């Protein structure tokens, strides 16, 4: 029985998702003898590690001391946290450039013309995340305003001072505005600053976090929308790579990057930023009911707009017709179901109002330049996503 140490924090949702992914792999391909414990991200190496006669390690490290301790064991080791620290471990994680691109597309689709990012620069993956978001906003012809977390650390030195600075920044921003907070923790604090400044969320400021930590997202007021990283897929893939390595295979490539899953929409972004309330109502209906078989005639029955006004409004705000937007929303849902479930293409077609799986497959390949089957493999086996938005 292979002996594997999981030096992964249980204090954050992403770490727990990683552990679920490892557990799923071991259930399918084990058994393994596993060491796991209640850990924080900055917990010290276990005291027994220096004398351990094990076979492999999956780790998330924040200190050189942890890296040195793991390296001294001399067994196949995979790192699950991108870091600036010096080590030669293969890395498995999320493609943060794709994450930033996805978050930009999400807020652009809601009709915003003003954007901001609440950034953190403590690690390279935070920098990639925020820069990719800002770059994609600028490519779309808009300005991205930036607020950098003070003291170059996620946790504030002085809480009240930080919130005053956030309030001042929020007050001077053009509105309505969509803002990416690079972590759910930053998003939680940003929503608190909006409340202090008496700024309506999401009507004036829409806030999107990253990681989808259920505790922080549900405790926020209003509940925080957040990008889903897909930690379970990362954990599963990392366990598979480690297993092959422990069996005598080659060490994995230096980096294995998986695309993010999508966005969990909650009240902090549940809005379409348009001046015309009727057009906003129509856009929300498309977002909520496209996969139920919604048609343009249904929109016209529920929203008191003429067909020409509806068509013109959609093209002015989104650059596409109502039919095209309905089709796009359906395909995005298909993409989520391919990545997150084992549903057959017939089942996915039924759940997304496509007439049959062949039309779905043709539409998906035309939109994303990849077949549904290949996309599912990419999303689960670590190939860096190259799909166009």
C-alpha angles and dihedrals in degrees: 000000000000115000113219131178119212107203093181127133119248094193096083129055094236092057091049090050089053090053091050089053092051090047091052091051093048091048089055100038109016164053102194130169100235132197113205133153143172102282143170121218090255097043116136123252112276111265092236095055095091091059097037119126098201138143107229148356136214109195145174109201136188101171137058088228090062092047091050092048093050093044091053091061089067099211130124106289132184122197117219098185121068108229143171090226120112115262141120099222118132111250130222119186150105126317099241094188089060089045092056090047091050093050091049091051091048094056093039089055089058090063100251119157095185124060141180140181127211098207139194123201102187093106135028093241091059090051093048090049096053096038092050090050093049092044093053091047090053092047087058090056101258137114121246117209117209135211116183120208109252123251090018092267134106096232114063122240090215115021099198093047091052092051092049090053091049092049091051091050093048093050094056096047121104112250149263089036138168116218130193114211107201093224135020088246091060090044091053091053092045092055089050089053090051089054091049090050091046090237115155116241123237096358095066102012124024114196126203121187132191130238101032095239102186095210096052095038094051095042093053118099105254100019111265123245111221143185113249112227099192100232094172091062090049092050092048093049093046091051091050092051092047091049092054090046092051088051089062100269125137120286110265120258116277094260134024111184126191125196118247117257103232142270128304103217117215131161097287091075102018095123142084111228103226130130094224109076092202092054089047089053091051093049092050091050090054092050093047101039110023091105091052091067098268114179133192090254088058090054092051091051093052102036119053096230130118117245091248092051091048093049093046093047094051092048092048094050103032105016091238140081125262090255091052091050092050089050092048093051090050092051092050089055090049089054091052093048092049091052099041106034143041093229115143119244089254090056092047091049089052093049093049101043097250112149092230142345095259093060090045091052092048092048093046094051092047092051100041104022092235134086119252090246094052091046090053090051092048093049092050104035103049104255110151107252115245096176117140118233 
